[in-house]
């Protein structure tokens, strides 16, 4: 049972977060257009209805109550269109919806972390009620109609709502008020004109009354009652229901003394028609007990099209995908072990024809399996990117700055784990662009020849081996002189040393470093860019910053598509084997001692394509005994990253191979393993372990050469 409960909760959280994301997108677009279209209103009403029903099912009463009141609000808007909202009140409506989204998200986070829900919603509900009251006050005729339709009395029932369903629930089903509330909301999908008795049917105080006497729904027409009966009949917790027709008539004519035959289900419609022809009778007809849920499908408003779309998508727990990737990784390793088995050495090639043919087919299927399993984890960055619209919108209002967010390449896909890891870094950078980048004074921008409205561009591009994410702004840029001065004051920089522009910008990513002189809601604590650097490096990515004072800044994140499997080139140095990522290799070549140039710092360089590049000898870097003692005996591998380019000297190239990246034990981090240019390891086909080189860290930690 616990597992079922967990899966239900997980599905609730997934669905709720998706709906809140949809709601956020609708409201951001509506605020930009300064209105809500009728389609938007209908969609928000549907979302609120779903949020309310799901919260009721999970017994999250505060969330259910809030969703219910917002749904009531948009019911009024839906019936009267946006014209019921005065023009000056539209921003208040938008802010109310944004606050609702933020509150709901905060409560969902509490649920995810096992914290209790907040029941302090009275002030929130009061604000919603005030908006509802104001709408009713604007349209007085509608207000009168609403009061008539919601005041349940015998006069209204007789005059306006004569067709009644008396509904009784199963004994001991529990939460009778919430179950009745769910029934009423399902009925509302097909019936628009009805009232309930008791009126506040979702109030916990009426649960005992409903459990004892049931509850009633009064309809204006018999057709709506029939439609409602079709919806109520399959519900599992409904014991039975009665159809009652109430009509005003003289007292002496209210009783029909003739015995009424017990109607069969197929003649029920005839009895109803007979009642309509005899309006002076009060007819009470006992319905047959309602059966438990039937396999008959419930009628859908979308003609079944939405149902077909949903059938093509399923939600899968990320941990299952992690397990799948782990199994696929082991299959890749095992396949390499089989095809490279030492037992095959020395055998006649002719005898291995069938084996080689099967091995090639196995490799093909293994590659396809790997591609499919990796694609399952790939998700577009659009979800993360769209969240930034709220950041720009909220900060713009609080800081009094006009800015727009332009999104490019939001369909770019990367690994789900990496998407989650870079969400916070992107948020920090966007906040920096709003707080530090975009100028607070529009006149200042106009004087500089800029658009009065600032722009932040969030873009993603897939290069085949990695995803490049850029956050650019056209703000004031970074004053590198001020940054260097503060770095010197904090003891981070040597006042006598010379620093390049990129090295100065890198001070911004030091822990505790901030250019703000005072702490604000958004910055000044020095916990922004260092978090960005740490989180991006945790997924083997790199962060680059560029800026031009007075014109703007750009922060670039280079992220691998996935951290599970990659193509690598195996190289040997002495008895050790290293793996170089294929995407970092530009060329391999032979050279002699005469080709090597020595500088004053005893460093080595080599000329390629009219440029000079540093030489890193891996055996010297890691203190190994090489087999290639002379330069001409070994081979150079020209590698390149976004930051630098250099040549590695190794003994031998062993060949290209797909490798499964295995993380190193965490305790090795205390020895600076990552700074030493090693990012992980992999198991080779013969069972040996190969260390995977991080070419971006290898050069700076060894020779001091850098492209900074």
BELMO-V883376 format. One record per residue. RES is the residue in one small letter. SS is DSSP state (H for helix, E for strand, C for the rest). OMEGA is omega in radians with two decimals (999 if undefined). Layout:
res & ss & omega
RES & SS & OMEGA
RES & SS & OMEGA
This chain:
res & ss & omega
x & C & -3.12
x & H & 3.13
x & H & 3.10
x & H & 3.12
x & H & 3.12
x & H & -3.12
x & H & 3.10
x & H & 3.13
x & H & 3.12
x & H & 3.13
x & H & 3.11
x & H & -3.12
x & H & 3.14
x & H & -3.11
x & H & -3.10
x & H & 3.11
x & H & 3.11
x & H & -3.13
x & H & 3.11
x & H & 3.07
x & H & 3.08
x & H & -3.12
x & H & 3.11
x & H & -3.13
x & H & -3.14
x & H & -3.07
x & H & 3.11
x & H & 3.10
x & H & -3.13
x & H & 3.14
x & H & 3.12
x & H & 3.12
x & H & 3.13
x & C & 3.06
x & C & 3.03
x & C & 3.09
x & C & 3.12
x & H & 3.08
x & H & 3.09
x & H & -3.13
x & H & 3.13
x & H & -3.13
x & H & 3.10
x & H & 3.10
x & H & 3.14
x & H & 3.13
x & H & 3.14
x & H & 3.12
x & H & 3.14
x & H & 3.11
x & H & -3.13
x & H & -3.13
x & H & 3.13
x & H & 3.12
x & H & 3.10
x & H & 3.12
x & H & -3.13
x & C & -3.13
x & C & 3.02
x & C & -2.96
x & H & 3.13
x & H & 3.13
x & H & 3.11
x & H & -3.11
x & H & 3.14
x & H & 3.13
x & H & 3.14
x & H & -3.10
x & H & 3.07
x & H & 3.10
x & H & 3.09
x & H & 3.14
x & H & -3.09
x & H & 2.98
x & H & 3.11
x & H & 3.13
x & H & -3.13
x & H & -3.12
x & H & -3.07
x & H & -3.05
x & C & -3.08
x & H & 3.14
x & H & 3.12
x & H & 3.11
x & C & 3.08
x & C & -3.07
x & H & -3.09
x & H & -3.12
x & H & -3.12
x & H & 3.09
x & H & 3.12
x & H & 3.10
x & H & 3.13
x & H & 3.13
x & H & 3.12
x & H & 3.14
x & H & 3.11
x & H & 3.10
x & H & 3.09
x & H & -3.14
x & H & -3.13
x & H & 3.12
x & H & -3.11
x & H & -3.13
x & H & 3.12
x & H & 3.13
x & H & 3.10
x & H & 3.08
x & H & 3.07
x & H & 3.13
x & H & -3.12
x & H & -3.12
x & C & 3.09
x & C & 3.12
x & C & 3.14
x & C & 3.08
x & C & 3.06
x & C & 3.11
x & C & -3.10
x & C & -3.09
x & C & -3.05
x & H & -3.11
x & H & 3.12
x & H & -3.14
x & H & 3.14
x & H & 3.11
x & H & 3.12
x & H & 3.14
x & H & 3.11
x & H & 3.11
x & H & 3.12
x & H & 3.13
x & H & -3.13
x & H & 3.08
x & H & 3.12
x & H & 3.12
x & H & 3.13
x & H & -3.13
x & C & -3.03
x & H & 3.14
x & H & 3.12
x & H & 3.13
x & H & 3.13
x & H & 3.13
x & H & 3.12
x & H & -3.13
x & H & 3.12
x & H & -3.05
x & H & -3.11
x & H & 3.09
x & C & -3.07
x & C & 3.08
x & C & -3.13
x & H & -3.14
x & H & -3.13
x & H & -3.14
x & H & -3.11
x & H & -3.03
x & H & -3.00
x & C & -3.04
x & C & -3.02
x & C & -3.03
x & E & -2.94
x & E & 2.92
x & E & 3.01
x & E & -3.00
x & E & 3.12
x & E & -3.11
x & E & 3.09
x & C & 3.13
x & C & 3.09
x & C & -3.12
x & C & 3.10
x & C & 3.13
x & C & -3.05
x & H & -3.14
x & H & 3.13
x & H & 3.11
x & H & 3.08
x & H & 3.13
x & H & 3.11
x & H & 3.10
x & H & -3.11
x & H & -3.12
x & H & 3.04
x & H & 3.11
x & H & -3.11
x & H & 3.13
x & C & -3.10
x & C & -3.09
x & C & -3.06
x & C & -3.01
x & C & 3.10
x & E & 3.06
x & E & -3.10
x & E & 3.07
x & E & 0.10
x & C & -3.09
x & C & 3.13
x & C & -2.95
x & C & -3.13
x & C & -3.14
x & C & -3.11
x & H & -3.11
x & H & -3.11
x & H & -3.10
x & H & -3.11
x & H & 3.12
x & H & 3.13
x & H & 3.13
x & H & -3.09
x & H & -2.99
x & H & -3.05
x & C & 3.08
x & E & -3.04
x & E & 2.98
x & E & -3.10
x & E & -3.08
x & E & 3.13
x & C & -3.13
x & C & 3.13
x & H & -3.14
x & H & 3.12
x & H & 3.10
x & H & 3.13
x & H & 3.10
x & H & 3.12
x & H & -3.13
x & H & 3.13
x & H & 3.13
x & H & -3.06
x & H & -3.01
x & H & -3.10
x & C & -3.03
x & C & -3.00
x & C & -3.06
x & C & 3.07
x & E & -3.13
x & E & 3.06
x & E & 3.04
x & E & -3.13
x & E & 3.02
x & E & -3.08
x & E & 3.09
x & E & -3.11
x & C & 3.12
x & C & 3.08
x & C & -3.13
x & C & 3.06
x & C & -3.01
x & H & -3.06
x & H & -3.09
x & H & -3.04
x & C & -3.08
x & C & 3.06
x & C & -3.02
x & C & -3.13
x & C & -3.13
x & C & 3.12
x & C & 3.12
x & C & 3.11
x & C & -3.05
x & C & 2.99
x & C & -3.11
x & H & -3.06
x & H & 3.12
x & H & -3.13
x & H & -3.12
x & H & -3.13
x & H & 3.13
x & H & 3.13
x & H & 3.11
x & H & -3.14
x & H & 3.10
x & H & -3.12
x & H & -3.13
x & H & 3.14
x & C & -3.00
x & C & -3.09
x & C & 3.12
x & C & 2.97
x & C & -3.04
x & E & 3.07
x & E & -3.07
x & E & 3.14
x & C & 3.12
x & C & 3.06
x & C & 3.10
x & C & -3.10
x & C & 3.12
x & C & 3.11
x & C & -3.02
x & C & 3.13
x & C & 3.13
x & C & 3.13
x & C & -3.11
x & C & 3.09
x & C & -3.12
x & C & 3.13
x & C & -3.10
x & C & -3.05
x & C & 3.09
x & C & 3.10
x & C & -3.09
x & H & 3.11
x & H & -3.14
x & H & -3.14
x & H & -3.14
x & H & -3.12
x & H & -3.12
x & H & -3.07
x & C & -3.11
x & C & 3.03
x & C & 3.09
x & C & -3.11
x & C & 3.11
x & C & -3.08
x & H & 3.14
x & H & 3.09
x & H & 3.09
x & H & 3.07
x & H & 3.12
x & H & 3.11
x & H & -3.14
x & H & 3.12
x & H & 3.13
x & H & 3.12
x & H & 3.09
x & H & 3.11
x & H & 3.09
x & H & 3.11
x & H & -3.14
x & H & -3.12
x & H & 3.11
x & H & 3.11
x & H & 3.13
x & H & -3.12
x & H & -3.07
x & H & 3.14
x & C & -3.09
x & C & 3.12
x & H & 3.13
x & H & -3.11
x & H & -3.10
x & C & 3.11
x & C & 3.13
x & C & 3.13
x & C & -3.11
x & H & -3.13
x & H & -3.14
x & H & -3.10
x & H & -3.11
x & H & -3.13
x & H & 3.12
x & H & -3.12
x & H & 3.11
x & H & 3.11
x & H & -3.14
x & H & 3.11
x & H & 3.10
x & H & 3.10
x & H & 3.13
x & H & 3.13
x & H & -3.13
x & H & 3.11
x & H & 3.11
x & H & 3.13
x & H & 3.11
x & H & 3.13
x & H & -3.14
x & H & -3.13
x & H & -3.11
x & H & 3.10
x & H & -3.13
x & H & 3.12
x & H & -3.10
x & H & -3.08
x & E & 3.13
x & E & 3.12
x & E & 3.13
x & C & -3.07
x & H & -3.13
x & H & 3.11
x & H & -3.11
x & H & -3.08
x & H & 3.10
x & H & -3.11
x & H & 3.09
x & H & 3.11
x & H & 3.13
x & H & -3.12
x & H & -3.12
x & H & -3.08
x & H & -3.13
x & H & 3.10
x & H & 3.13
x & H & -3.07
x & H & -3.13
x & H & -3.13
x & C & -3.13
x & C & 3.09
x & C & 3.12
x & E & 3.08
x & E & 3.13
x & E & 3.07
x & E & -3.09
x & E & 3.14
x & E & 3.06
x & C & -3.09
x & C & 3.11
x & C & 3.11
x & C & -3.06
x & E & 3.01
x & E & -3.08
x & E & -3.10
x & H & 3.13
x & H & -3.13
x & H & 3.08
x & H & 3.13
x & H & -3.08
x & H & -3.06
x & H & -3.13
x & H & 3.13
x & H & 3.09
x & H & 3.14
x & H & 3.13
x & H & 3.13
x & H & -3.10
x & H & 3.11
x & H & 3.09
x & H & 3.08
x & H & 3.14
x & H & 3.13
x & H & -3.03
x & H & -3.07
x & H & -3.00
x & H & -3.07
x & C & -3.10
x & C & -3.14
x & C & -3.06
x & C & 3.13
x & H & 3.13
x & H & 3.10
x & H & 3.12
x & H & 3.14
x & H & 3.13
x & H & 3.13
x & C & 3.12
x & C & -3.11
x & C & 3.02
x & C & 3.11
x & C & 3.10
x & C & 3.12
x & E & 3.14
x & E & 3.01
x & E & -3.12
x & E & 3.12
x & E & -3.04
x & E & 3.09
x & E & -3.13
x & E & 3.12
x & E & -3.13
x & C & -3.11
x & C & 3.14
x & C & -3.14
x & E & 3.08
x & E & 3.12
x & E & 3.12
x & E & -3.13
x & E & 3.02
x & E & -3.08
x & E & 3.01
x & E & 3.14
x & C & -3.10
x & C & -3.02
x & C & -3.12
x & C & -3.09
x & C & 3.05
x & C & -3.05
x & H & 3.10
x & H & 3.13
x & H & 3.13
x & H & -3.14
x & H & 3.13
x & H & 3.14
x & H & 3.10
x & H & 3.09
x & H & 3.13
x & H & -3.13
x & C & 3.10
x & C & -3.13
x & C & -3.09
x & C & 3.11
x & C & -3.09
x & C & -3.11
x & C & -3.09
x & C & 3.06
x & C & -3.10
x & C & 3.05
x & C & -3.13
x & H & -3.13
x & H & 3.12
x & H & 3.10
x & H & 3.12
x & H & 3.12
x & H & 3.06
x & H & -3.13
x & H & -3.13
x & H & 3.08
x & C & 3.13
x & C & 3.08
x & C & -3.10
x & C & 3.08
x & C & 3.12
x & C & 3.11
x & C & -3.14
x & C & 3.11
x & C & -3.10
x & C & 3.07
x & C & 3.12
x & C & -3.00
x & C & -3.05
x & C & 3.09
x & C & -3.10
x & C & 3.12
x & C & -3.13
x & C & -3.11
x & C & -3.02
x & H & 3.07
x & H & 3.05
x & H & 3.10
x & H & -3.10
x & H & -3.10
x & H & -3.09
x & H & -3.13
x & H & 3.12
x & H & 3.12
x & H & 3.09
x & C & 3.07
x & C & 3.09
x & C & 3.11
x & E & 3.12
x & E & 3.09
x & E & 3.12
x & E & 3.01
x & E & -3.13
x & E & 3.03
x & E & -3.03
x & C & 3.14
x & C & -3.08
x & C & 3.10
x & E & -3.10
x & E & 3.08
x & E & 3.05
x & E & -3.09
x & E & 3.04
x & E & 3.07
x & E & -2.98
x & E & 3.05
x & E & 3.14
x & C & 3.12
x & C & 3.12
x & C & -3.03
x & C & -3.04
x & E & 3.13
x & E & 3.02
x & E & -3.11
x & E & 3.05
x & E & 3.14
x & E & 3.09
x & E & 3.13
x & E & 3.04
x & E & -3.03
x & C & 3.12
x & C & -3.10
x & E & 3.12
x & E & 3.11
x & E & 3.10
x & E & 3.08
x & E & 3.11
x & E & -3.08
x & H & -3.07
x & H & -3.14
x & H & -3.07
x & E & 3.10
x & E & -3.10
x & E & 2.96
x & E & -3.05
x & E & 3.07
x & C & 3.11
x & C & 3.12
x & C & 3.13
x & H & -3.12
x & H & -3.13
x & H & -3.08
x & E & 3.11
x & E & -3.13
x & E & 3.13
x & C & -3.07
x & C & -3.13
x & C & -3.12
x & C & 3.05
x & C & -3.12
x & E & 3.10
x & E & 3.14
x & E & -3.07
x & E & 3.05
x & E & 3.10
x & C & 3.05
x & C & 3.05
x & E & 3.14
x & E & -3.09
x & E & 3.12
x & E & 3.09
x & E & 3.06
x & E & 3.09
x & E & -3.03
x & H & -3.12
x & H & 3.07
x & H & -3.10
x & H & -3.05
x & H & 3.07
x & C & -3.11
x & C & 3.08
x & C & -3.05
x & C & 3.00
x & C & 3.09
x & C & -3.09
x & C & 3.13
x & C & -3.11
x & H & -3.09
x & H & 3.14
x & H & -3.12
x & C & -3.12
x & E & 3.12
x & E & 3.06
x & E & -3.14
x & E & -3.10
x & E & -3.07
x & E & 3.03
x & C & 3.13
x & C & -3.05
x & C & -3.03
x & C & -3.14
x & E & -3.10
x & E & -3.08
x & E & 3.08
x & E & 3.06
x & E & -3.12
x & E & 3.14
x & C & -2.96
x & E & 2.97
x & E & -3.11
x & E & 3.11
x & E & -3.13
x & E & 3.14
x & E & 2.99
x & E & -3.09
x & E & 3.06
x & E & -3.07
x & C & 3.07
x & E & 3.13
x & C & 3.08
x & C & 3.09
x & C & -3.04
x & H & -3.09
x & H & 3.11
x & H & 3.12
x & H & 3.13
x & H & 3.13
x & H & 3.11
x & C & -3.07
x & C & -3.13
x & C & 3.12
x & C & 3.13
x & C & 3.09
x & C & 3.11
x & E & -3.04
x & E & -3.12
x & E & 3.13
x & E & 3.10
x & E & 3.11
x & E & -3.11
x & C & -3.10
x & C & 3.14
x & C & 3.09
x & C & 3.12
x & C & 3.13
x & E & 3.09
x & E & 3.08
x & E & -3.13
x & E & -3.08
x & E & 3.00
x & C & -2.99
x & H & 3.13
x & H & 3.14
x & H & -3.00
x & H & -3.05
x & H & -3.05
x & H & -3.10
x & H & -3.07
x & H & -2.96
x & C & -3.05
x & C & 3.08
x & C & 3.13
x & C & 3.10
x & C & 3.12
x & C & 999
